[in-house]
Amino acid sequence: MFLEKIDNPDDLKKLNIAELKLYTEELRAYLIEVMSKVGGHVAANLGVVELTAALHYVFNTPSDKLVWDVGHQCYAHKIITGRRKAFPTIRQDGGLSGFTKLTESPYDSFGAGHSSTSVSAGLGFAESEWVKGTNNQVVTIIGDGALTAGMAYEGLNHAGHLRRPNYIVIFNDNEMSISENVGALAKFFGKRVTSKLYNRTRDEIKLKLKAVSTSELDIYEKVKTLSTAVKDFFSASSFFEALGFRYIGPIDGHNMDELIKTLESVKSLSQEAIAHSKENKNNPDFEGNPPILVHVKTKKGSGLATAEQRPGDFHGVSGFSKDTGEPVKKATPAPSYTSIFSQTVCRMAETDQKIVAVTAAMPDGTGLNRFQKLYPERFYDVGIAEQHAVTFSAAMRLNGLKPVVAIYSTFLQRAYDQLIHDVAIQKIPLALFLDRSGLVGADGPTHHGIFDMSYLRCIPGFHIMAPKDENELQHMVFTALNCEKLVAVRFPRGEGLGVSLDSQLKMLLLGKSEKLIQHIEPEVCIWAAGSCVSPALGAAKELRSKGIACEVVNARFIKPLDSDALIKDSNRVKLIVTVEEGAVIGGLGAAVLETLAVNNISMPVLNLGIPDEFIEHGNQSRLREYSHIDEKGIVSEVRKRMDKIKAKFVPKKLATGAPATVALNAIKDLESVPPVRH
């Protein structure tokens, strides 16, 4: 009834509260309808329907900015801000992003895919509005586990110091990230700050004060003074007020009446404080009016029973049954790389008591939930804190344990200084396992794990492995935990190739490659890493059928590169090809070029990998095709390159000159062919 009438927040403001409630019911039903077909981040988005509508109803967006943390809770926001018709394309090729995106809408004030960036970004917006002298307000919505990360507290600390009254933070407290929130702060928020007796007492004081004052700001100051003793007794001082915020809440994030009433009061309080601060800007004794934090309690997965009961299972799904509510499970002919990693770690931990497991709020995603159940006393979920995870693990390794540090490739970027300063410089033989390396698909550029080979390869002491299949992965896990070296094992998202698994785990020779296809007189040699080995093998067979003899090498190690094998290959072929599911700048291809240059070898080299751009979201296979690292792309690029090479050997008609001169010139032309980066 209302859904199709709302194309922007101005339309939303025309509704009364009763109509707004009906609209949110329709909106939630529409979200469930679409996500059941195309998938997406189900639980997080269902939990913020009322909150999103209330924020757009009360504030004047986009002049007032909404800054969403962990952008996977922005689906209702997208629909309210004019993207309802395009919503069924979400996370699909050429469709809407699953996260907030600057280029998609003026209502998306800041892009978000990783967590805990919103407080800093929101504060930056608020400060710039303050400097410009506007009355615009900025609202950050943070939650879904993002308050377990250090960056959020850096922002909160600075916000409390700046004291800008135009800044409002909404703490969306659903007690969950992807898995259950962990840590002392999570317990604090769940128990101390939400003391019912304290909040009831505070509300009673506020009601009595309203009888004698009409100013929200005046009421707040009196409440703050009169309730200090009550608050100190029940909550040992409010955590957020200690950081410099005015704390309001908790309130029910699914009660529209309470949401609208509270947010309108907060907006009014903020506006009064803005005016008051401007009036006193030249007063040297004026300390400023603090920003406001509103504590909102929501239920992740609200409106879909199975998602409410198992929100972790509904973090990101490809689809689900509207009848049963269960996620659609596709038939998988092969186990996933993640499951093989998990099985191997658990198998090794059974006989090696020194093995412990560390993850940053991703026990389910990394497969370590299995380890958690088997060996709970040796499992550590540190929250969304990759920096802490790396340094914490480094010290454990230094003190005799064997930490299995499992972090998505894209999230390990957040701990780069720790990898250098706390691990590599001290030569600590830590084992890192980078799940979701390569193109991840629907989550897009914020989540593609395409930079790890480049950013790790330049760090002294690192050994970087990439398995060609799930069987090799289990041997790499075994090698990484027993080789006494600083190691990163990168493996892709999704299922393996369905190969059989060796019953015995074995050590791999560090820095040694594996020749998979060999010819007596090869023209081309493909060096492939990880997930690109299989398409390279298929490409070699296709090239052979077209008259191009092609060898294939499983690099295994991006660092140290098997330079001896590479030099031998360079003496036997006309073209070296590298294929990798990572940034072509700085990865395997760069390592090959550097090795050839150091050894004074000049020859054609074709580097295939992720081009120098941010790859958008879409189907994994389609993205690999776009990057020319699938079988078809490898064949096409090699044939084009070989055509150019062979063209250099075609004798040109010369007015003078002996055949020997023609041949010599052809050789010189070949040697002058520069390396090509795709």
C-alpha positions, 0 to 999 in steps of 0.5 A, spaced: 500 500 500 505 504 501 511 501 499 511 503 491 509 510 493 515 512 497 521 513 492 525 518 497 525 520 504 521 526 503 515 522 501 516 518 507 515 524 511 508 525 509 506 519 513 503 519 520 506 514 525 501 509 524 502 509 516 510 509 517 509 502 521 505 499 516 510 501 511 516 498 515 512 492 515 511 492 507 519 494 507 521 488 511 516 483 507 519 486 500 526 485 503 525 478 505 521 477 498 527 479 494 533 476 498 530 469 498 531 469 491 537 473 490 541 472 497 544 477 501 546 480 508 539 477 511 540 478 518 543 484 519 538 488 514 532 485 517 534 488 524 534 495 522 528 496 518 524 500 523 531 504 525 532 506 518 525 508 517 525 512 523 532 516 521 530 518 515 523 520 517 526 525 523 533 527 520 533 531 513 537 527 509 542 528 505 543 534 508 543 531 514 548 525 513 547 518 515 554 514 516 553 507 516 558 502 519 559 495 516 555 497 510 551 490 509 546 493 514 544 498 508 538 495 504 532 498 507 536 505 506 537 503 499 530 502 498 528 508 502 532 513 498 530 511 491 533 504 489 527 500 490 526 498 483 533 496 482 533 493 489 532 486 485 539 487 482 543 487 489 550 484 489 548 481 481 553 483 475 552 490 474 547 491 479 546 495 486 552 494 491 551 490 497 554 496 501 554 503 501 557 506 495 559 514 493 557 513 486 551 510 487 547 515 491 548 522 494 544 519 500 550 514 501 555 519 504 561 514 505 562 507 502 563 502 507 564 494 507 569 493 512 567 495 519 568 500 524 570 506 520 563 510 521 565 513 527 571 517 524 568 518 518 562 521 521 566 525 525 570 528 519 563 530 516 561 533 523 567 537 524 567 540 516 560 542 517 562 545 524 568 549 520 563 551 515 558 554 520 552 550 517 546 547 522 547 540 519 547 534 523 551 528 522 548 521 524 553 515 525 550 508 525 555 503 528 553 496 531 553 489 528 560 487 532 563 494 530 564 496 537 569 490 538 574 494 533 580 499 536 578 504 530 571 505 533 574 507 539 579 512 536 574 515 533 569 515 539 575 518 543 577 524 538 569 525 538 569 526 546 575 531 545 572 535 540 565 536 543 561 537 537 554 538 538 552 536 531 554 529 531 550 523 533 552 516 534 547 511 534 549 504 537 545 499 534 546 494 539 544 487 536 549 483 541 552 480 534 557 481 529 557 475 524 558 470 530 556 472 537 560 478 540 565 477 544 570 480 549 569 484 556 566 490 552 560 486 549 558 483 556 559 491 559 554 493 554 549 487 555 549 488 562 551 494 566 550 500 561 543 497 560 541 497 567 533 497 567 533 500 574 538 506 572 534 507 566 527 507 569 530 512 575 533 517 570 526 517 566 522 518 572 527 524 574 526 527 567 518 526 567 518 531 573 523 536 570 519 536 564 513 539 568 518 545 570 522 546 564 521 546 556 528 546 554 531 539 552 538 542 553 536 544 560 532 538 562 538 534 560 543 538 564 538 537 570 538 530 569 545 529 569 546 532 575 541 529 579 542 522 576 549 522 577 549 518 584 544 513 581 548 512 575 554 511 579 551 506 583 548 501 578 553 502 572 560 504 575 559 510 571 557 510 564 562 508 559 560 512 553 559 519 558 566 517 560 568 518 553 565 525 553 558 523 550 551 524 552 548 517 553 541 516 551 538 509 552 537 504 551 531 504 547 527 499 543 529 499 536 523 495 533 518 500 537 517 506 532 513 510 537 519 510 542 524 511 536 521 517 533 520 520 540 527 519 542 530 521 535 526 527 535 528 529 542 535 528 540 535 532 534 532 538 538 537 537 543 542 537 538 540 543 535 539 547 541 546 545 543 549 547 536 545 554 537 548 554 544 555 553 542 555 558 537 553 563 542 559 561 546 564 560 541 568 566 544 567 565 551 574 562 553 571 558 559 566 555 555 567 547 554 562 546 548 556 541 548 558 534 547 556 529 542 550 525 543 550 517 543 543 513 543 543 506 545 538 502 540 537 495 542 535 491 536 534 484 534 538 481 528 534 477 523 527 480 526 521 478 522 524 472 519 524 466 525 530 462 522 534 468 522 532 471 529 534 464 531 541 463 527 543 470 525 550 467 523 547 462 518 543 468 515 549 473 515 550 472 507 546 467 503 545 466 496 537 465 497 533 461 502 526 458 502 520 463 504 516 457 506 521 454 511 526 460 512 532 455 511 537 457 506 538 454 500 544 449 500 546 448 493 549 441 491 557 441 492 560 436 488 567 438 492 568 440 499 570 447 500 577 450 501 575 452 508 572 446 510 579 442 508 583 447 512 579 446 518 579 439 518 587 439 517 588 444 523 583 440 527 587 433 525 593 436 527 591 439 533 589 432 536 596 430 536 599 437 537 597 440 544 601 446 542 596 448 536 592 454 538 587 457 533 586 465 533 580 469 529 578 476 528 570 475 529 570 470 524 569 463 527 564 460 522 567 464 516 574 461 517 571 454 519 574 454 526 568 453 529 569 446 528 576 447 532 572 451 537 567 445 539 573 440 539 578 444 543 575 450 546 580 452 551 585 453 545 581 457 541 581 465 541 576 469 537 579 476 539 573 480 535 574 485 529 581 486 531 586 484 526 591 488 529 591 485 536 590 478 533 596 478 529 600 481 535 597 477 540 599 471 536 606 473 535 607 473 542 604 466 543 608 463 537 614 466 541 613 463 547 612 456 544 605 455 542 603 454 534 598 459 533 593 458 527 591 465 525 586 465 520 583 471 517 580 473 510 585 476 505 581 483 505 581 483 512 589 482 514 590 489 510 588 492 517 594 489 520 599 491 515 604 494 520 603 489 525 606 484 520 612 488 519 613 491 526 611 485 530 612 479 526 617 480 520 622 484 524 623 480 530 623 474 525 617 470 528 615 464 525 608 465 525 603 461 520 597 465 517 592 462 513 588 467 508 581 465 506 577 468 501 584 470 497 582 472 490 576 474 487 570 473 492 564 475 488 558 479 490 561 482 496 565 486 491 571 491 491 571 492 499 572 484 499 576 481 494 582 478 496 587 481 491 592 484 494 595 480 499 601 477 494 603 484 493 603 487 500 606 480 503 611 479 498 615 485 499 616 484 507 623 480 508 622 473 511 615 472 508 614 465 505 607 465 501 604 459 498 598 458 494 595 451 493 593 448 486 587 444 489 584 442 496 589 436 497 595 441 496 592 445 501 592 440 507 600 439 505 601 446 506 597 447 512 602 442 515 608 445 512 606 452 515 605 449 522 612 445 522 617 449 518 619 454 523 618 460 518 614 466 517 608 463 512 602 465 509 597 460 505 592 463 501 586 460 498 580 462 495 573 462 496 568 456 494 569 449 493 575 445 491 576 441 485 574 434 488 580 431 488 582 425 492 585 427 499 592 423 501 591 420 507 598 422 510 600 429 511 607 431 508 612 437 508 613 441 502 620 443 500 620 450 501 621 455 495 620 449 490 615 449 484 612 443 480 612 441 473 605 439 471 605 439 463 612 438 460 614 438 452 620 436 449 620 442 445 616 447 448 614 454 445 610 457 452 611 455 459 605 458 464 607 459 471 600 459 475 599 460 482 593 457 486 586 457 483 589 459 476 593 452 476 587 448 473 585 453 468 592 454 466 592 446 465 586 446 461 589 452 457 595 448 455 591 442 452 587 447 448 593 451 446 596 444 444 590 443 439 592 449 436 599 447 435 602 451 440 606 446 445 605 449 452 608 447 459 605 448 465 608 449 472 605 450 479 609 455 482 606 453 489 611 459 492 610 466 490 615 467 495 621 465 495 620 463 487 623 457 484 628 461 480 632 455 478 626 452 475 624 459 472 631 460 469 631 453 466 624 454 463 626 461 460 632 457 456 627 452 453 621 457 451 619 463 447 614 466 452 613 465 459 606 466 462 604 468 469 597 467 471 595 469 478 588 471 482 591 477 485 593 484 483 598 483 477 602 489 480 607 486 485 605 479 485 607 472 481 608 476 475 612 481 478 617 476 481 618 472 475 620 479 471 625 481 477 628 474 477 629 474 469 632 481 470 637 480 476 639 474 471 640 478 465 635 474 461 631 478 456 625 475 453 618 476 452 613 475 458 606 475 459 603 477 466 595 475 467 592 477 473 587 482 476 588 489 472 590 495 475 583 497 478 578 495 483 574 490 480 566 490 481 562 485 484 559 480 480 559 472 479 566 469 480 566 466 474 564 472 470 570 476 474 575 471 472 573 472 465 573 479 465 580 479 468 582 474 463 585 468 468 580 463 466 581 458 461 578 461 455 582 468 457 589 465 458 588 461 451 586 468 447 592 472 450 597 467 449 595 466 442 595 474 441 602 474 444 605 468 440 602 471 434 606 477 435 612 473 437 612 469 430 611 475 426 618 478 428 621 472 425 617 473 418 623 475 413 622 482 410 623 484 403 630 488 403 633 491 398 639 488 400 642 484 405 644 476 405 639 471 409 644 471 415 643 479 416 635 478 415 635 472 421 640 476 425 635 482 425 629 477 426 633 475 433 634 482 435 627 484 434 625 478 438 630 480 444 627 487 444 620 485 445 618 488 452 614 484 457 607 485 457 602 486 463 595 485 462 
